[in-house]
Amino acid sequence: MSGYLARMAEQGFEEVVLVHDQETGLKAVIAIHSTARGPALGGTRMWVYPNENAAVDDVMCLARGMSYKSAAAELPLGGGKGVIIGDPCSEKSEALFRAYGRFVENMNGRFITAADMGVAEDDLDCIKMETAHVVGGSSLGSPSPYTAFGVWKGMRACAAEVYGSPDLKGLRIAVQGIGSVGQALCRHLADEGAELIVADIDQAKVKLAVERWGARAVGREQIFAEECDIFAPCGAGGAVNAETMPLLRCRIVAGAANNVIKEEKYGSALHERGILYAPDYIINAGGIIFVEYSRQGGKSPSEIKTVIARIEGRLSELFRRSREENVLPEQAADLIAEEKLREKLNQPLPG
């Protein structure tokens, strides 16, 4: 665990909490990157990590991304994230999630959580038994369709930048990971007439995509090498890495996953190969926008989608700034987010 205090100072973290409950066996990490703009809102995921350091690395990277995501989307929120170390297929229990909820409650509203990979809406219901600092649950529904809606809109901005038109009809789009977000994204893309290539560890989901949207199924490793117009990573982070970078045969990388680029150098490598990258926390902000507007209340789902649709224009403006300032798109995104964070505003939601 050495070096984490230095990393916290360097990256502006406020708090990283290691969580353990003897009775339930709960092991978790909660990270708060910033509360400059408001409470740190971020999902909790349940995942199997190779070691505890990997869990801390993941939650810190995700929490920082949430600060930037909320700031760039002009939401009155900071950034945080939680991870529960364990297998979501075999280690869930009401007692475990309630124990986690008690730790969230002890943070006195500085951290507000929601669903993420491996944590379903009914799991949030268990967390809610112990704390009010939760957004979501079975009564509200999943933010996944809203994330997918924003990614679809963002892809249109990418297509306009690369091909001169936002129209996705006829474009070949490879969707890596077809969970709840990936499936909703496939529906939008199929409705617009895109050609779909899909891969997932769950073959039942692959079969559904083939039957429902006419997708072409390929292997989990093969999808990186498929010739396509847009590669859409919608699973775990780090999809663009040392192994996959040489395989990519696309013009655009734009998907719902967080932390798509494993290391900064791969962003430069994408640019050198003429591949446009849509910064993840810009294009996948639809979910957090839905969660925050739901928390505040006062807007219908259709009105929230109108706000999420602004992602298309936000990406277009980001690409313009990237060109004019001669920086990578992800660097332009960071500049925008850091400007918003420095404002330290806790302002009402934009209309």
N, C-alpha and C positions, 0 to 999 in steps of 0.2 A: 504493500500500500504506500510505499515511499514515493515522495514526489507529488502527491495529490494536493497538499497545501500550497505548494509553489504553483501548481497548475491552476488552482482556484484563484490565486492572486493574479496570475497572468491573464486569465480569461474573465475575471470579474465575477466569479461565483460568490454568492452570499452564504450558502449552506449546503453541505452534503451530509446526510444522516444515514447511518447504518442501522438497520432494524432487525431485531431478533425477538421472537416469542417462543419461550421454551415449551409451553404447553401444546401449541399447534405445530411447532417446527417452522414457523414463518421465518424466512430470511429475505430481506428486501433492502433496497436502497432508494432514498428519496433525495433528489437534487433540486435546489432552488438556484437558478442562475441570477435572476434579477426580479426585483419588485418595484423598479423605478417607475413604471407606468401603471402598476396596479398589482393585485395578487397574482402569484405564479400559478397559472392554469396549465395543466398538461396531463395527458393520459397516464394510466398505469398499465404496463404490459406484464405478462407472465411468460417467462422464457427459460429454457435450459441453457445455462452458460458454462463454458469449459472451466471457469474458475471465478472467484469473487472479483478479481481485478477486472476481468472482462465485463462483468455486470456494472461495475463502477464506471468504467470507460464508456459503456453504452449509455448509461443514464445521464452522464455529464454531457456527452455529445448531443443527446436528444433534448436535454433541458436548455442548453444554449440555443439550439435550433428553435425551440419554442419561443424564447425571448425575441429572436429575430423575426420569427413568423408573425407573432402578434403585433410587433412594432411596425413591420412592413405593411400589415393589413390595417394599421391605424386603430387597433383595438386597445382599450384601456386595461391592458393586462401585462403582467410580467411572464417569465418563462420558468417552468419546472417540469419535472417528470419523475415517475416512479417505476421501479421494476421489482417484481416478485420473482425470486429465483426458484424455479420449479417447473415441472412438466404440466402444462395446462390440460393435457389429456388424461392425466392420472392422479394429480396431486391437489386438485381443487377441493375445498370444503367450505361450508358456511362459516365454521369456526375460524379458519385461516383468514378469510376475507374480513370477518368482523375484527379479528386481531389487527389486521392492517388498518382498518378503519379507525381504530383507537389511536394508532400512531399518527394518522392524518389529523385527527381531532386535536392531538397534542400540539400541532403546529399552529393552532389558533387562527386559522384562516389565511395564513401566508401562502399555503399550498391548497389549491382546489383541483381535484382529480376528475378524470373521465375514463372512458374505455380506450383500450389500445389492443395490440396483438395479444391474443390469448386470454383476454378479459372481456367477457360478454356483458350484455345489459343486465342479466339476472345476477351476475357477480357483483355489479354495482349496487344492486338492491341490498345485498348482504353488507357491503361497506356502509351503505346509508343507515343501517341499523345502529351504527356507532358514531356517525358524524354527518353534519349537514353540508360539509365542504366537498360535495360531489355533484357533478352535473351529468345527467343521463339516467340510465336505468330503464326498466321495461316500460314505464309509463311515458317516457319521452321518445324512445326509439333510438336507433343507431345513427351516428353522424356519417357513416360510410357513404350513403348515397349523395350527400352534400359534398364530401371530399371528391367523389368521382365526377360530380357535375362541374366543380371548379377545375379539375384536371382536364376534362373535355374542353372547357372554354379556353384554358391555357394552351392546349394543343393547337387550337385555331390561331392563336397569336404566333406560335412557333411556325406553323405552316405559312402564314402570311410573310413572316420574316425570311424564310428559306425559299418558298416557292412563289411568293407574290400574291397568294390568295389564301384566305382562311378556310376555304372549302376542304373538307377531309374526304369527300367522296372519291373513291378509287384509290386512295392512299393505302399502302400496306403497313399495318401497325402490329408490332409484335408485343403482346402483353405478357409479361413475366410475373406470374402470381395472380390467380383469379379467385381470391377470397371475396369478402363482401364488397370491398372497394373495386377490385378488379372486375367482378361480375357487373356491377353497376356501370363501370366505365365501358365495358364491352357493349352493353345495351345502347349507350349513347352513340358509340362509334358505329355500331351496326345500323342504327336508325339513320345515320348520316351517309351510309353507303361505303364505309371503309371496309377493306379486306383484313380479316383478323387472323393472326397466328398466336396460339396460346400454349402455355406450359405451366404446370403446377405439380407439386408433390402429390396432391390429391387427385387421383384419376377420375373420381366421380365428378369433380368440378370441371375437369377437362372435357369429359363426355357431355356434360350439360352445355358447355360453350359451343361444342361442335354441333349438337342437336338444335340448340336454340338460336344461335347466331351464325351458323355456317362457318365457324372458325376451322382453321387447319391446326391440328395438334402436332406438336413436336416434343422432343425430349427436353428435360430440364436444363441440360447443358447445351443442347443443340440450338436453343432459341437465341443465344448470344450471337451465333454465327449466321442467323437467317438474314438474307437480303431483304431490307424493308426501308420504308421512309421514316418511320418513327419507332424507336425502341422505348417501351413503356415499362420500367421496373415498378412493380406494385407489391413487392414482398418485403423481405428483410433488407436492411441497409447494406451498403458496400457492394452494390451490384457491379459498379464499374471499378475494377481492380486490376492487379498485375496479370491475372489469368484471362480475364474477359476482355480487357481493353484491345488487344490485338485482333480479337475475333469479330468485333462489331462491324456491321456492314449497313449502317444507317446514316441518315443526314441529321437526325434529331434524336436527342435523349430527353424524354419528358414523361414522368410517371408520378405515381402517388406515394412511392416509398420515401422514407426519411433517410438522410445521409447517403444518398445514392453514390457519390464519389467517395471511395474509401480513403484516399489521400489527395491533398491539394494538387499534386503533380499530375493526376489523371485528368483534372479539369483543363490544364494546359495542353495535355496530350490530345484531348477531344478537339480543342480549338485548332491545334496544328493539323489535325486530320480533316478539318472543315466540318466538324459535327457540332451543331448548336445544342447547348445544354440549357434546359429550363431549370433554374435553381429550385430545389425541392421545396423549401419552405415558402416560396412564393406560389408555386403552382398547386401545392396540396393544402392550401390554407382554408379550403371550403369547410372542412370539418370543424376547425376551431372557431370560424365565424358562426357556424350554426350553433355550436355549444354556447358561445358567449351571448348571442342574441336570445337564445332560449333561456339562459340564466337571467338575463335582464327582463325578458318578456316584452310584449307589446307589438311584435311583428308576426305575421302569418308565414307559413313555409314558403309561399310564393314570393313574399316580400324579401325574405332572407335570401332566396335564390337570386333575386335581383342584385342584392349586394355582392353575393359570391361571383356573379357574372362579371364584376369589375376586374376580376383576375386577368381576363383577356387584355383589357386596356393597360393594366398595371405591368404585365409582361411586355407589351409592345413598347411602353415607355422605358422599361428597364433595358430592352435591347437597343433602343435609341441611345440611351446614356452609355451603354457599353461601347457602342461604335464611336460616339463622339469623344469619349474620354480615353479610348483605347485601353479598356480593361476588360477582363473576362466577365461574362454575365453574372457569375457567382460573386465576383468582386464588386460589381455594381450593386448587386442585391445587398451585400454586407454594408456598403456605404450608405445605402438608403436606410437600412434597419438601424445602423449605428447613429445616424442623424436623428431618427425618431427616438431612440433610447436616450440620447443626450438631452432631448427636450424635456424628459421626465414629466410628461403630462399624464394626469389621471382624468381624462376628459370624457364627456358623454359619447356614446356610440354615434358614428356618423349616420345620417338618415339614409 
